[in-house]
Amino acid sequence: MALFERLAAWFEQISAKAEAALQFSVYALVIIVTLEVVVRYVFHLPLIWARDSMLWFYSIMLLLPVGFYYSRNAHISASDLLQSFNLTGEQKAWLGLINNVILLVIAAILINPAISRLMVAIRIGEESILTLWRPPLWPFLVLIPITFVLVALQGIIGVVRSVQAVIKEEAQK
């Protein structure tokens, strides 16, 4: 289990560094939004690339940190919803295990369609239809399978830790 904990700590460090790097995308987003508002309302000339760029930056900030927040328990889980039921440690451990298995299954199921969608966009050279800029969509679509892979890895870590908690709670009986 020492190897698992080292791998989990390494993955969580990478997630934390990615989250820290993504915080800088807020600055890019603020600059783009401000520039778009000024150019649109002062000079009456909208920027053709601004809408797509804003969508991509918002999506990056929404999708990629999901695994990081999950690892920090900064998400709403089943145990949060059942907090008032005064569950025992063993019940909480089992609930955590069920929660992590569901997360892992959902992420695993969604990885394949996300990759398939990305491959189609690359193969046909799909472009955005939101603006006249019409950038290729694959840089945006690549975020979706990456997010599911990160969430699946965090789900695996959660399952192993939940199993450890269940074993610990049952041993204390």
C-alpha positions in Angstrom: 0.0 0.0 0.0 3.0 2.3 0.4 3.4 2.3 -3.4 -0.3 3.2 -3.8 -0.1 6.1 -1.4 3.0 7.4 -3.1 1.3 7.2 -6.5 -1.9 8.8 -5.1 0.2 11.6 -3.5 2.0 12.1 -6.8 -1.2 12.3 -8.8 -2.8 14.7 -6.2 0.3 16.9 -6.5 0.0 17.0 -10.2 -3.7 17.9 -9.8 -2.9 20.7 -7.4 -0.2 22.1 -9.7 -2.7 22.0 -12.6 -5.3 23.8 -10.5 -2.7 26.4 -9.5 -1.8 26.9 -13.2 -5.5 27.1 -14.2 -6.0 30.0 -11.8 -4.0 32.1 -14.2 -6.6 31.4 -16.9 -8.9 33.7 -14.9 -6.6 36.6 -15.8 -6.7 35.8 -19.4 -10.5 35.5 -19.2 -10.8 38.9 -17.5 -8.6 40.5 -20.1 -10.5 39.0 -23.0 -13.9 39.9 -21.5 -12.8 43.5 -20.7 -11.3 43.9 -24.2 -14.4 42.6 -25.8 -16.7 44.9 -23.8 -14.5 48.0 -24.5 -14.1 47.3 -28.2 -17.7 46.3 -28.7 -19.3 49.3 -26.8 -16.8 52.0 -27.4 -15.7 51.3 -30.9 -18.8 49.3 -32.0 -16.5 46.5 -33.4 -16.9 43.1 -31.8 -13.9 40.8 -31.7 -14.6 37.7 -33.8 -12.4 35.5 -31.7 -13.6 36.7 -28.2 -16.7 34.5 -27.8 -14.9 31.2 -28.6 -12.0 32.2 -26.4 -14.2 33.1 -23.5 -16.1 29.8 -23.9 -12.8 27.8 -23.9 -11.4 29.6 -20.9 -14.6 29.1 -18.9 -14.6 25.4 -19.9 -11.0 24.9 -18.9 -11.7 26.4 -15.5 -14.8 24.3 -15.1 -13.6 20.9 -16.4 -9.9 20.3 -15.6 -10.0 21.0 -11.8 -12.8 18.4 -11.2 -10.4 15.7 -10.1 -8.5 18.1 -7.8 -11.7 19.2 -6.0 -12.8 15.6 -5.7 -9.5 14.7 -4.1 -9.9 17.6 -1.6 -13.5 16.6 -0.8 -14.6 20.0 -2.1 -17.6 18.5 -3.8 -21.1 17.5 -2.8 -21.1 13.8 -2.0 -23.7 11.3 -0.8 -22.4 11.6 2.8 -23.0 15.3 2.7 -26.6 14.7 1.7 -27.0 12.1 4.5 -25.2 14.0 7.2 -28.2 14.4 9.5 -28.7 10.6 9.7 -25.8 10.2 12.2 -24.2 7.4 10.3 -21.6 5.2 12.0 -18.0 5.1 10.7 -18.6 1.9 9.0 -21.7 3.2 7.2 -19.8 6.3 6.1 -17.0 4.1 4.8 -19.4 1.9 2.8 -21.2 5.1 1.5 -17.8 6.5 0.5 -17.0 3.2 -1.3 -20.3 3.2 -3.2 -19.9 6.9 -4.1 -16.4 6.3 -5.5 -17.4 3.2 -7.4 -20.3 5.2 -9.0 -17.9 8.0 -9.9 -15.4 5.6 -11.4 -18.1 3.7 -13.4 -19.5 7.0 -14.8 -16.1 8.3 -15.7 -15.1 5.0 -17.3 -18.3 4.9 -19.4 -17.9 8.5 -20.6 -14.2 8.3 -21.6 -14.9 6.3 -24.8 -17.6 8.5 -26.2 -15.6 11.6 -25.4 -12.5 10.2 -27.2 -14.7 9.1 -30.1 -16.2 12.6 -30.4 -12.7 14.1 -30.3 -11.5 11.7 -33.1 -14.5 12.6 -35.3 -13.7 16.4 -34.8 -10.1 15.8 -35.8 -10.9 13.6 -38.7 -13.4 15.9 -40.3 -11.6 19.1 -39.3 -14.7 20.4 -37.4 -14.8 24.1 -36.7 -16.8 26.2 -34.3 -19.9 27.7 -35.7 -20.3 30.3 -32.9 -18.3 33.0 -34.6 -16.9 34.0 -37.9 -13.5 33.1 -36.6 -14.4 29.4 -36.9 -11.4 27.9 -34.9 -11.0 24.1 -34.9 -12.9 22.4 -32.2 -10.4 19.6 -31.3 -8.4 21.8 -28.8 -11.6 22.4 -26.9 -12.9 18.8 -27.2 -9.6 17.3 -25.9 -10.5 18.7 -22.5 -13.4 16.4 -22.1 -11.6 13.0 -22.2 -8.7 14.4 -20.2 -11.2 15.4 -17.5 -12.8 12.0 -17.5 -9.4 10.3 -17.2 -8.4 12.6 -14.3 -11.8 11.9 -12.6 -11.4 8.1 -13.2 -7.9 8.2 -11.7 -9.3 10.0 -8.7 -12.1 7.5 -8.5 -9.6 4.7 -8.4 -7.8 6.4 -5.6 -11.1 7.0 -3.8 -12.2 3.3 -4.2 -8.9 2.0 -2.7 -9.0 4.5 0.2 -12.7 3.6 0.8 -11.9 -0.1 0.8 -9.1 0.6 3.3 -11.6 2.6 5.5 -14.2 -0.2 5.3 -11.6 -2.8 6.4 -10.4 -0.5 9.2 -13.9 0.1 10.4 -14.8 -3.6 10.3 -11.6 -4.5 12.2 -12.5 -2.1 15.0 -15.8 -4.0 15.6 
